Structure formats: structure tokens, C-alpha cells
């Protein structure tokens, strides 16, 4: 069975950098690990700004397809999760009056989110600790990025989802996650072997 690990947080909080660090460290340990990067980043790069909630449904399907390819691995990392399009969909609609179609799509995304939550053994949340820099792909400014952070946390708390907040530098974050997963980093195992001799 694949141990699925989702790293969550708003735009530009260090998710992808952390996933890359974790992936390398887990490979060095000798683990069978794969990763799926955030599908919406590619979508934004190829098609431009996401303007409708129906696009969030498409992003859900794209993310689901990427993550379905990870079932051959013992550990699967993603800097997104298939339930996140629901959070973004809700955020996009905000408090504006919703059409019947928007309501139905949001309901579908919510049901899919609830179904998919059980697929993730570990959910990690990254607080915004580094300065926000526009990357030429994402449309959000820092204020909106912080609102998205809040939307993600509100969802996790309202659905009573167990998650871990991981702070610090990328290296510190990776080390905390490996410790949480009971996986010993290479330097620790080398030190242990040296002490035993």
C-alpha cells in the first residue's frame, strides 16, 4: 500500500522546494518514492489564469490522473492534493451570488474531496515564512496568498482533518517530516553505525 504524503499551503510558501528536498533525502535512504507536482501550475503556465469553478473541476481530474500513477511506489509525495480544488473553488466564488451550475460543481468537488481525504496518510501544512515573490505563473499577490493559506487551514479544521504544521528552513522541514514518518536520515544512520563500532 502506498503511503501518500500531501504538502499543503498557499502559493509560494515553499511546497515544491520541500518536495524536491524530501524526494532526494528519501531516495538516499533507499526508499521507493515517487512524486506528483501541482497540476494547476502546469495548467496556469499553458492556459493562463483560472477564471471559472469548472476549471477547478478540470484541475481536480488532472491532479487525480497524476497521483494515480504513484500507486507503484511505497511513498508518494505531492505538493498539492486532489481535495484542494474544492478549497480553491470555494475561495474563487467567495461571497458572491452563485449560479445553479456553480453550486452543483462546488457540491461535486466537495463530495470528491471528502472521498479523497482518506487517500492521504500524512497531510502537512507549511506556514508562510519566506517572502512572497511573483513567479510569472501564479496570479495571486501576497495578500491573496495569505487568504488562501487561511482557506486551506479553515477547511482542514472544519473537516477535523489531522495535519502537521511544518516550519523552518527547507532542510529543517524535511528533517521534521522524516522524523514524523519514523524514517532515519542518512547522516543519523551513518552516525549510529560509527558509534556501534
Backbone as a printed PyTorch tensor [residue, N CA C, xyz], in Angstrom:
tensor([[[  0.8280,  -1.1890,   0.0000],
         [  0.0000,   0.0000,   0.0000],
         [  0.8750,   1.2570,   0.0000]],

        [[  0.5090,   2.2390,  -0.8050],
         [  1.2790,   3.4690,  -0.9280],
         [  0.9720,   4.4260,   0.2190]],

        [[  2.0170,   4.9390,   0.8390],
         [  1.8840,   5.9490,   1.8880],
         [  1.9050,   7.3170,   1.1980]],

        [[  0.7340,   7.9370,   1.1170],
         [  0.6180,   9.2060,   0.3860],
         [  0.8060,  10.3900,   1.3330]],

        [[  1.6850,  11.3000,   0.9270],
         [  2.0460,  12.4540,   1.7450],
         [  1.7540,  13.7250,   0.9540]],

        [[  0.8490,  14.5450,   1.4630],
         [  0.4730,  15.7890,   0.7860],
         [  1.0280,  16.9800,   1.5480]],

        [[  1.7170,  17.8690,   0.8310],
         [  2.2370,  19.1030,   1.4080],
         [  1.3440,  20.2440,   0.9390]],

        [[  0.7140,  20.9340,   1.8970],
         [ -0.2510,  21.9790,   1.5660],
         [  0.2150,  23.3500,   2.0330]],

        [[ -0.3430,  24.3700,   1.4190],
         [ -0.0550,  25.7570,   1.7590],
         [ -0.3920,  26.6020,   0.5520]],

        [[ -0.5540,  27.8800,   0.7470],
         [ -0.8750,  28.7750,  -0.3560],
         [  0.2940,  28.9450,  -1.3180]],

        [[  0.1080,  29.7480,  -2.3710],
         [  1.1540,  29.9450,  -3.3710],
         [  2.4510,  30.4860,  -2.7740]],

        [[  3.5740,  29.9710,  -3.2650],
         [  4.9040,  30.4650,  -2.9350],
         [  5.2650,  30.3400,  -1.4540]],

        [[  4.8490,  29.2340,  -0.8340],
         [  5.2160,  29.0250,   0.5750],
         [  6.3360,  27.9980,   0.7100]],

        [[  6.8250,  27.4590,  -0.4090],
         [  7.9560,  26.5270,  -0.3710],
         [  7.5940,  25.0660,  -0.5370]],

        [[  6.3690,  24.7930,  -1.0270],
         [  5.9140,  23.3910,  -1.1480],
         [  6.7820,  22.5880,  -2.1110]],

        [[  6.9780,  23.1120,  -3.3100],
         [  7.7050,  22.3600,  -4.3340],
         [  9.1600,  22.1570,  -3.9380]],

        [[  9.7830,  23.1890,  -3.3890],
         [ 11.1750,  23.0730,  -2.9370],
         [ 11.2970,  22.0040,  -1.8630]],

        [[ 10.3330,  21.9730,  -0.9440],
         [ 10.3520,  20.9630,   0.1200],
         [ 10.1630,  19.5630,  -0.4530]],

        [[  9.2350,  19.4140,  -1.4000],
         [  9.0040,  18.1020,  -2.0250],
         [ 10.2930,  17.6010,  -2.6850]],

        [[ 10.9970,  18.4870,  -3.3790],
         [ 12.2440,  18.0990,  -4.0390],
         [ 13.2800,  17.6380,  -3.0070]],

        [[ 13.3900,  18.3830,  -1.9040],
         [ 14.3290,  18.0280,  -0.8300],
         [ 13.9610,  16.6700,  -0.2170]],

        [[ 12.6760,  16.5080,   0.0850],
         [ 12.2020,  15.2500,   0.6770],
         [ 12.4600,  14.0750,  -0.2480]],

        [[ 12.1540,  14.2690,  -1.5250],
         [ 12.3230,  13.2030,  -2.5150],
         [ 13.7780,  12.7280,  -2.5380]],

        [[ 14.7100,  13.6760,  -2.5960],
         [ 16.1320,  13.3240,  -2.6420],
         [ 16.5430,  12.5990,  -1.3650]],

        [[ 16.1300,  13.1330,  -0.2150],
         [ 16.5280,  12.5110,   1.0590],
         [ 15.9330,  11.1130,   1.2060]],

        [[ 14.7080,  10.9270,   0.7480],
         [ 14.0900,   9.6020,   0.8440],
         [ 14.7400,   8.6130,  -0.1200]],

        [[ 15.1600,   9.0970,  -1.2850],
         [ 15.8720,   8.2350,  -2.2390],
         [ 17.2210,   7.8110,  -1.6690]],

        [[ 17.9090,   8.7580,  -1.0190],
         [ 19.2180,   8.4490,  -0.4200],
         [ 19.0790,   7.3770,   0.6550]],

        [[ 18.0080,   7.4500,   1.4180],
         [ 17.7450,   6.4370,   2.4540],
         [ 17.4930,   5.0660,   1.8200]],

        [[ 17.0820,   5.0720,   0.5440],
         [ 16.8270,   3.8190,  -0.1640],
         [ 15.3570,   3.4780,  -0.2880]],

        [[ 14.4950,   4.4880,  -0.1180],
         [ 13.0550,   4.2420,  -0.1840],
         [ 12.5460,   4.2880,  -1.6260]],

        [[ 11.4860,   3.5380,  -1.8560],
         [ 10.8150,   3.5220,  -3.1510],
         [  9.7850,   4.6580,  -3.1410]],

        [[ 10.1920,   5.8360,  -3.6360],
         [  9.3740,   7.0400,  -3.5220],
         [  9.1540,   7.6870,  -4.8820]],

        [[  7.9290,   8.1830,  -5.0820],
         [  7.6030,   8.9370,  -6.2920],
         [  6.9500,  10.2470,  -5.9120]],

        [[  6.7900,  11.1360,  -6.8960],
         [  6.1590,  12.4170,  -6.5890],
         [  5.2730,  12.8770,  -7.7450]],

        [[  4.2930,  13.6790,  -7.3990],
         [  3.4340,  14.3400,  -8.3930],
         [  3.3920,  15.8120,  -8.0270]],

        [[  3.8770,  16.6450,  -8.9340],
         [  3.8290,  18.0800,  -8.6780],
         [  2.4330,  18.6340,  -8.9400]],

        [[  2.2340,  19.8500,  -8.5340],
         [  0.9360,  20.5170,  -8.6030],
         [  0.4840,  20.6910, -10.0650]],

        [[ -0.5950,  20.0090, -10.4330],
         [ -1.0980,  20.0670, -11.8020],
         [ -1.5110,  21.4880, -12.1900]],

        [[ -2.0530,  22.2430, -11.2400],
         [ -2.5590,  23.5790, -11.5700],
         [ -1.4500,  24.5260, -12.0230]],

        [[ -0.2050,  24.2980, -11.5890],
         [  0.9090,  25.1450, -12.0310],
         [  1.1210,  24.9920, -13.5300]],

        [[  1.0990,  23.7270, -14.0090],
         [  1.2290,  23.4840, -15.4470],
         [  0.0330,  24.0700, -16.1970]],

        [[ -1.1340,  23.9210, -15.6200],
         [ -2.3580,  24.4480, -16.2350],
         [ -2.2490,  25.9600, -16.4120]],

        [[ -1.8130,  26.6510, -15.3640],
         [ -1.6540,  28.1120, -15.4310],
         [ -0.6210,  28.5040, -16.4860]],

        [[  0.4620,  27.7530, -16.5370],
         [  1.5240,  28.0480, -17.4900],
         [  1.0330,  27.8750, -18.9260]],

        [[  0.2450,  26.8250, -19.1560],
         [ -0.2170,  26.5160, -20.5120],
         [ -1.4440,  27.3130, -20.9390]],

        [[ -2.3860,  27.5120, -20.0110],
         [ -3.6920,  28.0490, -20.3970],
         [ -4.0190,  29.4110, -19.7960]],

        [[ -3.1760,  29.8950, -18.8990],
         [ -3.4350,  31.1970, -18.2960],
         [ -4.3000,  31.1000, -17.0530]],

        [[ -4.7360,  32.2520, -16.5800],
         [ -5.4360,  32.3560, -15.3010],
         [ -6.7030,  31.4950, -15.2380]],

        [[ -6.9230,  30.8940, -14.0810],
         [ -8.1280,  30.0950, -13.8380],
         [ -9.2490,  31.0600, -13.4850]],

        [[-10.3190,  31.0390, -14.2720],
         [-11.3650,  32.0470, -14.1170],
         [-12.7160,  31.4770, -13.7030]],

        [[-12.9050,  30.1670, -13.8390],
         [-14.2030,  29.5780, -13.5120],
         [-14.0290,  28.3690, -12.6020]],

        [[-15.0890,  28.0700, -11.8790],
         [-15.0360,  26.9120, -10.9820],
         [-15.0100,  25.6020, -11.7810]],

        [[-15.5300,  25.6270, -13.0000],
         [-15.4690,  24.4140, -13.8160],
         [-14.0190,  24.0650, -14.1550]],

        [[-13.1620,  25.0750, -14.2340],
         [-11.7360,  24.8030, -14.4540],
         [-11.1450,  24.0860, -13.2370]],

        [[-11.6440,  24.4200, -12.0440],
         [-11.1730,  23.7170, -10.8430],
         [-11.5240,  22.2300, -10.9190]],

        [[-12.6560,  21.9240, -11.5320],
         [-13.0280,  20.5190, -11.7210],
         [-12.0160,  19.8380, -12.6490]],

        [[-11.6290,  20.5590, -13.7020],
         [-10.6120,  20.0270, -14.6200],
         [ -9.2780,  19.8300, -13.9240]],

        [[ -8.9300,  20.7510, -13.0300],
         [ -7.6870,  20.6340, -12.2690],
         [ -7.7530,  19.4310, -11.3270]],

        [[ -8.9150,  19.2100, -10.7300],
         [ -9.1030,  18.0180,  -9.8960],
         [ -8.7800,  16.7600, -10.7160]],

        [[ -9.3550,  16.6720, -11.9150],
         [ -9.1490,  15.4820, -12.7580],
         [ -7.6840,  15.3330, -13.1510]],

        [[ -7.0230,  16.4650, -13.4680],
         [ -5.6050,  16.4240, -13.8270],
         [ -4.7410,  15.9660, -12.6640]],

        [[ -5.0270,  16.4810, -11.4710],
         [ -4.2650,  16.0870, -10.2780],
         [ -4.5030,  14.6170,  -9.9470]],

        [[ -5.7390,  14.1930, -10.0850],
         [ -6.0960,  12.7900,  -9.8120],
         [ -5.3190,  11.8640, -10.7570]],

        [[ -5.2420,  12.2470, -12.0190],
         [ -4.5200,  11.4490, -13.0100],
         [ -3.0290,  11.3580, -12.6500]],

        [[ -2.4300,  12.4920, -12.2630],
         [ -1.0120,  12.4880, -11.8810],
         [ -0.7670,  11.5790, -10.6790]],

        [[ -1.6310,  11.7090,  -9.6760],
         [ -1.4160,  10.9510,  -8.4410],
         [ -1.7310,   9.4670,  -8.6030]],

        [[ -2.5950,   9.1250,  -9.5590],
         [ -2.9280,   7.7070,  -9.7760],
         [ -1.7150,   6.9200, -10.2800]],

        [[ -0.7550,   7.6290, -10.8680],
         [  0.4490,   6.9660, -11.3860],
         [  1.4410,   6.6200, -10.2750]],

        [[  1.1340,   7.0350,  -9.0440],
         [  2.0700,   6.8280,  -7.9340],
         [  1.8130,   5.5500,  -7.1360]],

        [[  0.8320,   4.7630,  -7.5510],
         [  0.4670,   3.5730,  -6.7670],
         [  1.5490,   2.4910,  -6.7620]],

        [[  2.5240,   2.5870,  -7.6460],
         [  3.6100,   1.5940,  -7.6810],
         [  4.6860,   1.8720,  -6.6240]],

        [[  4.6170,   3.0400,  -5.9940],
         [  5.6320,   3.4330,  -5.0120],
         [  5.1700,   3.1430,  -3.5830]],

        [[  6.1470,   2.9520,  -2.6910],
         [  5.8280,   2.7810,  -1.2730],
         [  5.4420,   4.1270,  -0.6460]],

        [[  6.0990,   5.1890,  -1.1110],
         [  5.8090,   6.5420,  -0.6410],
         [  5.5160,   7.4310,  -1.8500]],

        [[  4.4780,   8.2390,  -1.7410],
         [  4.0960,   9.1430,  -2.8290],
         [  3.9780,  10.5530,  -2.2770]],

        [[  4.7520,  11.4670,  -2.8410],
         [  4.7590,  12.8600,  -2.3940],
         [  3.9990,  13.7320,  -3.3880]],

        [[  3.2610,  14.7000,  -2.8820],
         [  2.6500,  15.6910,  -3.7560],
         [  2.6270,  17.0410,  -3.0540]],

        [[  2.8240,  18.1230,  -3.8280],
         [  2.7540,  19.4650,  -3.2410],
         [  1.3700,  20.0650,  -3.4960]],

        [[  0.3990,  19.1970,  -3.5320],
         [ -0.9990,  19.5640,  -3.7320],
         [ -1.7900,  18.4030,  -3.1200]],

        [[ -3.0350,  18.2480,  -3.4550],
         [ -3.8460,  17.0860,  -3.0760],
         [ -5.1250,  17.2020,  -3.8830]],

        [[ -5.7660,  16.0850,  -4.1500],
         [ -6.9580,  16.1280,  -5.0040],
         [ -8.1370,  16.8310,  -4.3430]],

        [[ -8.0580,  17.0660,  -3.0190],
         [ -9.1640,  17.7990,  -2.3850],
         [ -8.9640,  19.3180,  -2.4070]],

        [[ -7.7930,  19.7890,  -2.8420],
         [ -7.5090,  21.2280,  -2.8520],
         [ -8.3420,  22.0040,  -3.8800]],

        [[ -8.6790,  21.4560,  -5.0510],
         [ -9.5300,  22.2270,  -5.9710],
         [-10.8640,  22.6620,  -5.3560]],

        [[-11.3840,  21.8690,  -4.4250],
         [-12.6060,  22.3020,  -3.7360],
         [-12.3350,  23.5760,  -2.9360]],

        [[-11.2070,  23.6100,  -2.2380],
         [-10.8540,  24.7830,  -1.4280],
         [-10.7060,  26.0080,  -2.3220]],

        [[-10.0040,  25.8460,  -3.4460],
         [ -9.8140,  26.9600,  -4.3740],
         [-11.1440,  27.3670,  -5.0150]],

        [[-11.9810,  26.3800,  -5.3220],
         [-13.2830,  26.6820,  -5.9170],
         [-14.1370,  27.5280,  -4.9970]],

        [[-14.1600,  27.1510,  -3.7440],
         [-14.9050,  27.9200,  -2.7380],
         [-14.3290,  29.3140,  -2.5880]],

        [[-12.9960,  29.3650,  -2.5830],
         [-12.3170,  30.6510,  -2.4340],
         [-12.6320,  31.5710,  -3.6140]],

        [[-12.6140,  31.0060,  -4.8240],
         [-12.9010,  31.7890,  -6.0360],
         [-14.2940,  32.3990,  -5.9980]],

        [[-15.2670,  31.6030,  -5.5410],
         [-16.6510,  32.0770,  -5.5110],
         [-16.8690,  33.0990,  -4.3910]],

        [[-16.1070,  32.9590,  -3.3210],
         [-16.2160,  33.9100,  -2.2190],
         [-17.6410,  34.0620,  -1.7300]],

        [[-18.0570,  35.3080,  -1.4890],
         [-19.4180,  35.5410,  -1.0060],
         [-20.3410,  36.0870,  -2.0970]],

        [[-19.8990,  35.9240,  -3.3620],
         [-20.7550,  36.3950,  -4.4600],
         [-21.9440,  35.4460,  -4.6550]],

        [[-22.9620,  35.9310,  -5.3000],
         [-24.1280,  35.0930,  -5.5780],
         [-23.7280,  34.0060,  -6.5760]],

        [[-24.0970,  32.7690,  -6.2560],
         [-23.6630,  31.6380,  -7.0740],
         [-24.7700,  31.1820,  -8.0060]],

        [[-24.3640,  30.8170,  -9.2230],
         [-25.3320,  30.2710, -10.1620],
         [-25.6350,  28.8330,  -9.7740]],

        [[-26.7080,  28.2960, -10.3240],
         [-27.0690,  26.9060, -10.0440],
         [-25.9430,  25.9680, -10.4780]],

        [[-25.3300,  26.2610, -11.6310],
         [-24.2330,  25.4380, -12.1390],
         [-23.0360,  25.4840, -11.1880]],

        [[-22.6860,  26.6800, -10.7030],
         [-21.5650,  26.8160,  -9.7760],
         [-21.8280,  26.0440,  -8.4860]],

        [[-23.0410,  26.1070,  -8.0050],
         [-23.4070,  25.3850,  -6.7760],
         [-23.2550,  23.8810,  -6.9800]],

        [[-23.7170,  23.3820,  -8.1260],
         [-23.6330,  21.9420,  -8.4050],
         [-22.1860,  21.4820,  -8.5280]],

        [[-21.3490,  22.2920,  -9.2070],
         [-19.9340,  21.9250,  -9.3530],
         [-19.2480,  21.9340,  -7.9910]],

        [[-19.5510,  22.9470,  -7.1730],
         [-18.9640,  23.0350,  -5.8400],
         [-19.3670,  21.8350,  -4.9860]],

        [[-20.6240,  21.4280,  -5.0920],
         [-21.0920,  20.2460,  -4.3650],
         [-20.3400,  18.9990,  -4.8140]],

        [[-20.1570,  18.8600,  -6.1360],
         [-19.4150,  17.7060,  -6.6650],
         [-17.9770,  17.7060,  -6.1400]],

        [[-17.3280,  18.8780,  -6.1830],
         [-15.9490,  18.9730,  -5.7120],
         [-15.8500,  18.6470,  -4.2210]],

        [[-16.8560,  19.0600,  -3.4680],
         [-16.8580,  18.7800,  -2.0270],
         [-16.9800,  17.2800,  -1.7710]],

        [[-17.8810,  16.6150,  -2.4850],
         [-18.0520,  15.1690,  -2.3120],
         [-16.7740,  14.4170,  -2.7080]],

        [[-16.1420,  14.8570,  -3.7960],
         [-14.8870,  14.2340,  -4.2310],
         [-13.7900,  14.4710,  -3.1940]],

        [[-13.7660,  15.6700,  -2.6360],
         [-12.7700,  15.9970,  -1.6050],
         [-12.9180,  15.0710,  -0.4000]],

        [[-14.1440,  14.8880,   0.0530],
         [-14.3790,  14.0190,   1.2100],
         [-13.9710,  12.5780,   0.9190]],

        [[-14.2510,  12.1210,  -0.2950],
         [-13.8710,  10.7470,  -0.6790],
         [-12.3520,  10.5940,  -0.7060]],

        [[-11.6710,  11.6150,  -1.2290],
         [-10.2240,  11.5030,  -1.4510],
         [ -9.3950,  11.7370,  -0.1930]],

        [[ -9.9670,  12.3810,   0.8060],
         [ -9.2040,  12.6620,   2.0300],
         [ -8.5800,  11.4020,   2.6290]],

        [[ -9.2980,  10.3030,   2.5520],
         [ -8.8110,   9.0450,   3.1310],
         [ -7.5880,   8.4890,   2.3980]],

        [[ -7.2870,   9.0100,   1.2080],
         [ -6.1520,   8.5190,   0.4280],
         [ -4.8080,   9.0090,   0.9510]],

        [[ -4.8280,  10.0120,   1.8300],
         [ -3.5820,  10.6270,   2.2950],
         [ -3.3000,  10.2120,   3.7380]],

        [[ -2.1850,   9.5120,   3.9190],
         [ -1.8060,   9.0840,   5.2690],
         [ -1.2460,  10.2570,   6.0790]],

        [[ -0.5530,  11.1570,   5.3920],
         [  0.0850,  12.2800,   6.0710],
         [ -0.2340,  13.5730,   5.3300]],

        [[ -0.7790,  14.5530,   6.0680],
         [ -1.0670,  15.8680,   5.4930],
         [ -0.2500,  16.8970,   6.2650]],

        [[  0.5590,  17.6450,   5.5250],
         [  1.4670,  18.6220,   6.1140],
         [  1.0600,  20.0180,   5.6510]],

        [[  1.1110,  20.9630,   6.5660],
         [  0.7920,  22.3540,   6.2170],
         [  2.0320,  23.2200,   6.4380]],

        [[  2.3780,  24.0170,   5.4090],
         [  3.5340,  24.9010,   5.5080],
         [  3.0800,  26.3320,   5.7600]],

        [[  3.4430,  26.9100,   6.9000],
         [  3.1280,  28.3130,   7.1350],
         [  3.9800,  29.1930,   6.2260]],

        [[  3.5270,  30.3970,   5.9840],
         [  4.2340,  31.3370,   5.1020],
         [  5.3560,  32.0040,   5.8900]],

        [[  6.5840,  31.5170,   5.7130],
         [  7.7210,  32.0340,   6.4850],
         [  8.6950,  32.8320,   5.6340]],

        [[  8.6290,  32.6650,   4.3320],
         [  9.5830,  33.3350,   3.4510],
         [  8.8490,  34.4440,   2.6940]],

        [[  9.5710,  35.4050,   2.1930],
         [  8.9580,  36.4950,   1.4340],
         [  8.2770,  35.9870,   0.1780]],

        [[  7.1700,  36.6160,  -0.1790],
         [  6.4180,  36.2120,  -1.3700],
         [  7.0310,  36.8750,  -2.5980]],

        [[  7.3620,  36.0660,  -3.5840],
         [  7.8820,  36.6040,  -4.8400],
         [  7.0290,  36.0760,  -5.9710]],

        [[  6.6240,  36.9620,  -6.8700],
         [  5.8430,  36.5260,  -8.0300],
         [  6.7500,  35.6960,  -8.9340]],

        [[  6.1860,  34.6210,  -9.4780],
         [  6.9890,  33.7310, -10.3140],
         [  6.6160,  33.8080, -11.7850]],

        [[  5.7170,  34.7330, -12.1360],
         [  5.3110,  34.8820, -13.5290],
         [  4.2650,  33.8890, -13.9800]],

        [[  3.8730,  32.9690, -13.0830],
         [  2.8510,  31.9710, -13.4050],
         [  1.6000,  32.2180, -12.5740]],

        [[  1.7750,  32.2940, -11.2700],
         [  0.6270,  32.4720, -10.3830],
         [  0.1660,  33.9210, -10.3890]],

        [[ -1.1490,  34.1060, -10.2800],
         [ -1.7290,  35.4400, -10.3950],
         [ -1.8680,  36.1320,  -9.0490]],

        [[ -1.7500,  35.3840,  -7.9480],
         [ -2.0480,  35.9520,  -6.6380],
         [ -0.9430,  36.8850,  -6.1530]],

        [[ -1.3540,  37.9580,  -5.4390],
         [ -0.3690,  38.7620,  -4.7320],
         [ -0.2520,  38.2010,  -3.3070]],

        [[  0.5980,  38.8250,  -2.4890],
         [  0.8500,  38.2580,  -1.1580],
         [ -0.4010,  38.2520,  -0.2880]],

        [[ -1.2080,  39.2770,  -0.3850],
         [ -2.4210,  39.3490,   0.4410],
         [ -3.3840,  38.2140,   0.1050]],

        [[ -3.5750,  37.9660,  -1.1920],
         [ -4.4610,  36.8740,  -1.6110],
         [ -3.8560,  35.5220,  -1.2230]],

        [[ -2.5280,  35.4120,  -1.3490],
         [ -1.8580,  34.1690,  -0.9570],
         [ -2.1220,  33.8490,   0.5150]],

        [[ -2.0960,  34.8750,   1.3670],
         [ -2.3720,  34.6690,   2.7910],
         [ -3.8320,  34.2660,   3.0110]],

        [[ -4.7330,  34.8250,   2.2190],
         [ -6.1500,  34.4440,   2.3240],
         [ -6.3420,  32.9820,   1.9240]],

        [[ -5.5680,  32.5350,   0.9320],
         [ -5.6300,  31.1250,   0.5140],
         [ -5.0830,  30.2340,   1.6280]],

        [[ -3.9900,  30.6720,   2.2710],
         [ -3.4760,  29.9380,   3.4420],
         [ -4.6010,  29.7290,   4.4480]],

        [[ -5.3190,  30.8130,   4.7610],
         [ -6.4120,  30.7550,   5.7400],
         [ -7.5230,  29.8090,   5.2810]],

        [[ -7.8230,  29.8350,   3.9660],
         [ -8.8790,  28.9680,   3.4250],
         [ -8.5010,  27.4950,   3.5740]],

        [[ -7.2290,  27.1860,   3.3460],
         [ -6.7590,  25.8040,   3.4910],
         [ -6.8700,  25.3610,   4.9510]],

        [[ -6.4000,  26.2080,   5.8560],
         [ -6.4690,  25.8740,   7.2850],
         [ -7.9110,  25.7470,   7.7690]],

        [[ -8.7770,  26.6310,   7.3030],
         [-10.1930,  26.5800,   7.6880],
         [-10.8100,  25.2580,   7.2600]],

        [[-10.4920,  24.8090,   6.0330],
         [-11.0110,  23.5290,   5.5460],
         [-10.5080,  22.3750,   6.4030]],

        [[ -9.2040,  22.3460,   6.6520],
         [ -8.6250,  21.2560,   7.4460],
         [ -9.2590,  21.1800,   8.8300]],

        [[ -9.4390,  22.3480,   9.4380],
         [-10.0160,  22.3820,  10.7900],
         [-11.5000,  22.0450,  10.7730]],

        [[-12.2360,  22.5990,   9.8090],
         [-13.6900,  22.3720,   9.7880],
         [-14.0370,  20.9200,   9.4820]],

        [[-13.1820,  20.2350,   8.7310],
         [-13.4250,  18.8190,   8.4200],
         [-12.7310,  17.8930,   9.4200]],

        [[-12.1350,  18.4940,  10.4610],
         [-11.4700,  17.7190,  11.5140],
         [-10.3960,  16.7930,  10.9440]],

        [[ -9.5890,  17.3460,  10.0470],
         [ -8.5400,  16.5740,   9.3790],
         [ -7.2510,  16.6920,  10.1890]],

        [[ -6.6370,  15.5590,  10.4450],
         [ -5.3730,  15.5530,  11.1750],
         [ -4.2690,  16.0390,  10.2360]],

        [[ -3.5450,  17.0660,  10.6700],
         [ -2.4410,  17.5760,   9.8590],
         [ -1.3250,  18.0540,  10.7840]],

        [[ -0.1490,  18.2090,  10.1950],
         [  1.0250,  18.6420,  10.9540],
         [  1.5450,  19.9350,  10.3420]],

        [[  1.7900,  20.9460,  11.1770],
         [  2.3910,  22.2020,  10.7150],
         [  3.9010,  22.0170,  10.7290]],

        [[  4.5450,  22.3220,   9.5930],
         [  5.9960,  22.1390,   9.4760],
         [  6.6400,  23.4800,   9.1620]],

        [[  7.4610,  23.9530,  10.0950],
         [  8.1000,  25.2580,   9.9170],
         [  9.6100,  25.1070,   9.8400]],

        [[ 10.2900,  26.2180,   9.5470],
         [ 11.7530,  26.2180,   9.4770],
         [ 12.2500,  26.3030,   8.0500]],

        [[ 13.5550,  26.1740,   7.8940],
         [ 14.1570,  26.1630,   6.5620],
         [ 13.7170,  24.8900,   5.8320]],

        [[ 13.9980,  24.8210,   4.5560],
         [ 13.6240,  23.6320,   3.7770],
         [ 14.2510,  22.3770,   4.3820]],

        [[ 15.5210,  22.4630,   4.7450],
         [ 16.2360,  21.3150,   5.3290],
         [ 15.6030,  20.9280,   6.6710]],

        [[ 15.2790,  21.9320,   7.4830],
         [ 14.6520,  21.6530,   8.7880],
         [ 13.2680,  21.0300,   8.6080]],

        [[ 12.5150,  21.5450,   7.6530],
         [ 11.1850,  20.9930,   7.3810],
         [ 11.2890,  19.5310,   6.9760]],

        [[ 12.2210,  19.2390,   6.0470],
         [ 12.3970,  17.8610,   5.5720],
         [ 12.7800,  16.9370,   6.7220]],

        [[ 13.6850,  17.4030,   7.5790],
         [ 14.1300,  16.5990,   8.7170],
         [ 12.9690,  16.2970,   9.6740]],

        [[ 12.1320,  17.3010,   9.9360],
         [ 10.9700,  17.1060,  10.8190],
         [  9.9910,  16.0870,  10.2280]],

        [[  9.8050,  16.1480,   8.9300],
         [  8.8740,  15.2210,   8.2740],
         [  9.4130,  13.8000,   8.3250]],

        [[ 10.6910,  13.6250,   8.0260],
         [ 11.3000,  12.2880,   8.0850],
         [ 11.1920,  11.7190,   9.4990]],

        [[ 11.4140,  12.5620,  10.4920],
         [ 11.2880,  12.1250,  11.8920],
         [  9.8360,  11.7190,  12.1830]],

        [[  8.8920,  12.5230,  11.7040],
         [  7.4640,  12.2280,  11.9040],
         [  7.0820,  10.8890,  11.2710]],

        [[  7.7150,  10.5780,  10.1290],
         [  7.4300,   9.3340,   9.4140],
         [  8.2630,   8.1580,   9.9370]],

        [[  9.0490,   8.4190,  10.9800],
         [  9.9470,   7.4010,  11.5420],
         [ 10.9540,   6.8900,  10.5190]],

        [[ 11.4720,   7.8030,   9.7060],
         [ 12.4760,   7.4780,   8.7090],
         [ 13.7760,   8.1610,   9.1170]],

        [[ 14.8260,   7.3800,   9.2080],
         [ 16.0900,   7.9210,   9.7070],
         [ 16.9090,   8.4990,   8.5670]],

        [[ 17.2600,   9.7940,   8.6410],
         [ 18.1300,  10.3680,   7.6050],
         [ 19.4690,   9.6470,   7.5600]],

        [[ 20.1360,   9.7270,   6.4050],
         [ 21.3890,   9.0040,   6.1950],
         [ 22.4430,   9.3820,   7.2210]],

        [[ 22.6090,  10.6990,   7.5110],
         [ 23.6730,  11.0840,   8.4480],
         [ 23.4590,  10.4710,   9.8170]],

        [[ 22.1540,  10.3080,  10.2150],
         [ 21.8630,   9.6850,  11.5050],
         [ 22.2400,   8.2050,  11.4920]],

        [[ 21.9420,   7.5280,  10.3800],
         [ 22.2610,   6.0970,  10.3230],
         [ 23.7700,   5.8940,  10.2350]],

        [[ 24.4880,   6.8130,   9.5500],
         [ 25.9490,   6.7330,   9.4680],
         [ 26.5380,   6.9380,  10.8640]],

        [[ 26.0050,   7.9620,  11.5890],
         [ 26.4690,   8.2380,  12.9560],
         [ 26.2310,   7.0250,  13.8470]],

        [[ 25.0680,   6.4100,  13.7250],
         [ 24.7180,   5.2490,  14.5490],
         [ 25.6770,   4.0900,  14.2690]],

        [[ 25.9520,   3.8700,  12.9830],
         [ 26.8490,   2.7820,  12.6200],
         [ 28.2570,   3.0360,  13.1710]],

        [[ 28.7080,   4.2970,  13.1250],
         [ 30.0250,   4.6610,  13.6320],
         [ 30.1020,   4.4300,  15.1530]],

        [[ 29.0260,   4.8040,  15.8610],
         [ 29.0100,   4.6530,  17.3080],
         [ 29.0080,   3.1900,  17.7430]],

        [[ 28.4430,   2.3210,  16.8800],
         [ 28.3470,   0.8990,  17.2300],
         [ 29.6910,   0.2020,  17.0830]],

        [[ 30.5820,   0.7570,  16.2600],
         [ 31.8650,   0.0900,  16.0010],
         [ 32.8340,   0.2320,  17.1650]]])
